[in-house]
């Protein structure tokens, strides 16, 4: 070990310190460290973790992998060691040492040793840093593309991560950098509109341009995060509709929860947690949305019924482009969604057994309850409000029979049915889970391709 060591000396405030750099090929230690010595004996070890960017795990050179140790010896350390040999009498910081009897502070000494260690290990550290950068870029490219717009704004030294870092820890690290950028953007936003007293027009324009560029990067990052969320939801839905190992299928409440949490409404859940875009993009925006909620509890109707639609949405259009003379606002439409267990094959006549009739029954009860908007404004002729009824299920033989008895038309891909119920003024669509998944993937494929997310 002595023959393979590299020796050098540094001077601090007139004191000489000898540094013995050693590559330990076989050692029980798990960390790179500094060994503080006195009278040629080890007194204390200081872990180098986090002190040198890129110094993670074992390093490698042309010979093999190794852990690094730097043993420091000096007359100063010999004189400063405690009688029990458990440490040294040294000031912690340089500012404090100005008033002490010793002229070298531990902070300054450690800093100088770390600097020399980084120079000694430069070739090996570069390989480790390159591996860390590759880990970050691969993670962003294949799993978290929402961070791609902010990566150029993060200094490389902050991205010299452990190549073996877990996905969770790397996600937390990148999210921290994004949060710092958002905090900086918020801070600058309060100052950007007021030019500094000593600032020329060109400097001000440059500062505004930098601010707008950061804002644009962060918004693109948010959009990418939302698109990535959609990809995860589609992957989960694809798994949920498949047969499990025991031959059964997932309960409808699992699929229901993917679309929107149960027993919630638009007043108790944040916008991002509903995934109605799986059915139709226009369902994402609504005046009121309720999931598995009793009709009598909904503020949009006076119905006293205890029936609970799986999903019910009220859309209110109070800014029509074309409006007939004398017609009063608001205009509205009702959306009712019923979700059934995959491969369920027990549909039959009757509202409790026929999901199509079930949605029409919900629609009738809501209309009969003297409808109003979520903020209490009456809706004119609420009994004539257009209805949209969606049934999410598999097209089993019994379900196909119910669709045909209702006179619904099969879709071109033969994975769904659609039609219109004239007496109830309701558009009806029966969507198989395969069709639901396929349509959602097609609508979002361009976004996934743009972010580099796999289609399957």
N, C-alpha and C positions, 0 to 999 in steps of 0.2 A: 504494500500500500504506500509505503514511504517513497519508493522509487517511481511510482506513477503519480505522485502529487506534484502540484505546481505551486511554487512559493513566490510571494511578492510582499513588499512592504509599503505602507502608506503612512503619512505623517499628519497629525492633527494637533494644532496648537503646540508644536514642539515635541510631542510625544510620538514615538514610532510604534506602529502596530504591525505584526507579522501575520500574513494571511496564508493559510495552507489549504488550497483548493483540492478536494479529493473526490473522485468518482468511485462510489461504493458499489461494486458489482454484486456482492453477496452480503446482505445485511438484514437484520431483523427489523430495522427501522422502516416505517412506512411513509416518512416525510423527509423532504429536503430541510436542512437546518443549519444554523450557525452554532458552533460549539465554542462557548466562552471559556478560556482556560486561564489558570494561574499556577505558576511554578510547574509548568509542563503537565498539569493534571486537569481533566475536564471538571468544570464547576457547574455549568448550566448549559442547556440547549434551548435555542429559540427557533420555533417553526417558521419557515419561510413562506408558508401558504399565504397567498394574497399579496405578497410584497413584490413579486416579480411577475409581470404579465407573461403568460405562457408556461409558467413553471407548475405543471400539474402532473401528478403520477410519476411514473418512471420516464426518464428521458432516454434517448438512444443515440449512439454514434456508430462509427464503422466497426467497433468491436462488439458491443452488446448494449443492453439496457443497463441503466444505473440510477442510483439516487445520489444527490449532491450533498456534500458537507463542507463547510468552511470552518476550520479551527483557527481561532484568533488568540495570539499570545502577545504579551507586552509587559515591560517592567511596570507600566502604569497599572495594568490589571493585577500584577503580583502584589503591588502596594495597596490596591483597593479591595482585595478580597476580604470577606468577613472571616473571623476566626473559625466559625463553624463550616466554612467553605460551602455555604448554601447560596451565595450571591455576592454582589459587589456594592461598595459604598460609592454610588455615583448619582449625580443629579439627573433627573429624567429629561429635562429640556435644556437647550442652549441658553435661553433667557434666564433660567433659574441658576445655571452654573456661574453666571457672572458674579453672583453674591456668595458662592460657596468656596470651599478651600481647594476644590478640584477644578481643573480647567477644561476637562473633556466631559461632555454630556452624553448619556446613553443614546439619546435620539440622534445626535450627529454621528456618533460612532456607528450605529446600526445603519444609518443612511449611506455612509461611505462604503461599508462592507457590502451592502446590497448592490450598490452601483458597480463595484468591482466584480461581484459574483455574476451580474448580468452580462458584463463584458466577457468574462471567462466562458460563460455558457452560451454565447451569442449564436453559434451555428446550430446547436441542439435546440435552443429556444425558438429559433426561426422555424424549424420544422414543426415544433409543437404549435406555434402560433398559426402557421398555415393550416394545420389540421383543425384547429379550433375555428378559424374563419370558414373553412369548408363545411364544418358541422353546422354553423349558423346558416350559411347560404342554402345548404341542402334542406334544412328544417323549414326555412322560409319558403323555398321553392315548392316543396312537396306537401307541407302540412299547414303552415301559417302564412299564406301569401299576404295577409292584411298588414304584415310588418314590412313588406317590400318597399313602400314609399319612404319609410323613415330610416331604413338601413344606411343610405348614404349620409345621413345626418349624425350617425353615431360614430365617434372616433374609433379607429381600428383597435386601439389599445383596450377599449371597453368591450371589444368582441373577441378578445383572445381568451376564449373559454376553454374549459377542459373538454377535449374531444369526446370524452365518455360521459358528458353531462346528460342527465335525463331530460326527456321532452318536457316534463313538468317544470323543472328548474329553469330550462332555457326559455320556456314560455313566460315564466315569471320575470326573468331578467329583461327580456325584450319589452314586456308590458310596462316594466318600470321606466325604461327609456322613453316609451311612448307617452306615459303619464307626465314625465318631466317636460317633454316637448309641448304637451297640451297646457301644462302650467305656465310655461314660458310664453306660449301663444296668448293665453288669457292675460298675463301681465303686460305683454306688449300691446295688446288690444286697447288697454286703457290709456296708453301713451301715444299711440300711433297718429292720432288725429291732430296732435299739437306739435308743431315744429319746435326744435330746441332753439334757444336764443342765439347760440353761436353756430347754427346749422344753416348751410346754404341750400338752395333749391335742389341741387343735384344730390347732396347727401340725404336730404329728406326723401326724395323720390327713390333713392336706393334703399333706404330703410323701409319704406312702404312696400317696395317690390319684394324684399326679403320676407316681410311679414306675410304678404299674400301667398308667396310660394310655400311657406311653412303651413299656412292654413289649407292650401290646396293639397299638400302631401298628407296631412292628417285626415282630411275628409275622404281622400282616396283610400286611406288605410281603413277608415270606418266602413266604407262601402265594401272593400274587400273582405272585411271581417263578417259583414252581413251575408255576403255571397257564400263564404266558407260555412257559415251557420246553416244555410240552406242545403249545402252539400251533405252536411252531417245528418240533417233531418231526413233527407232522401235515403241515405244509407241505412238509417235506423228503421224507416218505414219498409224498406226492402227486406230487412231481416224480420220485421214484425209480422209480415203477411206469409212467411214461409212456415212450413210444418216443422214442429220441434222434434227432438230426438225420440220423445215418447209417442209420437204420432198425432199429437193434438195441435191446435192452432191457438194463437194468442187471443185473449179476451178483447172485446171491443173497447174496453176502457183504456187499454194500452195504446191502441191506435188513436182513440179520442184524445188522450193526453199529449200525443205528438202534435195534433192539430191545435189543441188549446187545453190548458188545465181545466179539470172538471170543477163544477160548482163555483165558477168565477164569472165576473162580468167585466165590461170595459171600464168600470169605475174602480175595480180592485186589482187590476193586473196591468203591467206595463205593456206598451204597444208591441215591443219586440218578442213577447212570449206567445203571441198567437201566430199560427202558421196556416192561416186560411188561404194563402197563396197556393197551397197544394191543390185546392179545388179550383180557384179562380183568382187572378190578380186583383180584380175589382172588389173582391170580398175583404181585402186588407183594410179598406177605408170604410168606416161606418159611423153612424150616429150613436148606436148602442149595440152591444154584443153580449150575449149571455150563453153560458155553457152549463148544461145539466142543471138548470134553474127552474123552479116552479113558476108557472105563468102568473100566479097571484103575487109573486114577489117582484115582477118586472115593472119598472116605472113607466113603461110605454103603453101599458094596457090596464084596464080596470077589471080584467078577467079574474074570477075567483077560483079558477080551476087549479088543481094541484098537479096537473100534467107537466112533465119536464122534457122539453125538446133537447136533443143532444146539443145542437147549436142553433141559435136564433140571432139574426142580425137585422137591424133596421137601418136602412139608408135613407137619408133625408137630403133632398136636392132643393136648396133655397136660393140658388143663383142660376136659374134656367137661362139658356141662350135664347130660346124662343118661347114666348108665353102668350096664350090666347087672351084676348081682351076680357077683362072682368074676372079672370080666374085668380084665385087667392092662393098664396103659398102657405105652408110648404107642401111640396110634392114628396112622395116617398115610395119605397118598395120594401118588401119583407123577404128575408131569406131564411129558409128552414133546412137544416141538415140532419139527416138520420144516419147513424153509423152502425153497421152490423158486424158480427164476428166473421172473420174469414172462413169461407167454405161452409157457412151455415145454410142448411137445406130444409128448413121447416116453415117457409112462408106459406100462408094460406089465407082464405077469406077472413075479413074482420080487421078492425083497426089495430087490435093487439097483436095480430099475426102478419099483417101485410104492411111492410115499411112504407110503401107508396101511399096507402090510405092513411097511415099514421102521420106522415108529413102534411097531408091535406087537412087532416083533423086539427093539427096544431095551428095551421094557417087560419082555418075557420074560427077557432076559439080566440085567436089574437085579434082578428078583425072585429069580432062581435064585442070585444071589450072596450069599444070607444077609444081608439088609438090616439096617442099623443107623442110628441118628441120627447127625448130624454130629459130636456129641461122644462117640460110641462106645457108646451104649446100644442093646441089641438090640431089634428090632421084632418083636413076637409075630406068628407066622403071616405072615411077610413075603410068602410066595407068594400070599396072598390080599389084599394091599394094593390098594385100588381104583386104577385107572389112568385118566388123562385124556390122550388123544392128539389133538394139533392139527396139521393140515397147512395151511400158508399157501401158496397157489398161485393161479394163474388157472384158471378152469374151461374149459380147452381141451377139444376133443372127446375126446382120449385120457383126460384126467383125469376127465371126466364119466363115461366108460365104466367106469373103475375104481371110481368111487363106486357106480354102479348094480350092478355085479357083487358088491360087498360088501353090497348090500341097504340102503344108506344112504338116508335120506329127504331130499328136497330141502326147503330152507327156504322160507318164505312169499314171500320176495323173489326166490327163484330165483338167489341169489348164493352159495349154500353148501349143504353136506350135513351130516347128523348121524345118529348111530345108536349102537347098543350091541352090543359083541361079548361074548356071554354066556360062552363058554368061557374067555376071557381077562379077564373082568370089567373091561372097558375101555369108557369112553365115547369115541366118536370124533367129531371135528368137522373138516370140511374147509371152510376159510374162504377165499373169494376175496379178493384184495387190495382190490377195490372194496368188498366187504362189511366187511372189516377197517377200512378208512378211514372208511366211512360210519358204522359203529357207534361208533367212537372219537369221531368228531365229535359225534354225537348225545349221547353220555354227557357230553361236556365243554362242549356249547354253552351251557348255563346259566352256567357259569363264565366263558366267553369274553364272553358278553353282559354279564355283571356288570362285567367289567373294560373293556368297550368295545372288545374286540378283534374285528376283522372275521371273519365265519364263513367267508368264501372268500378 
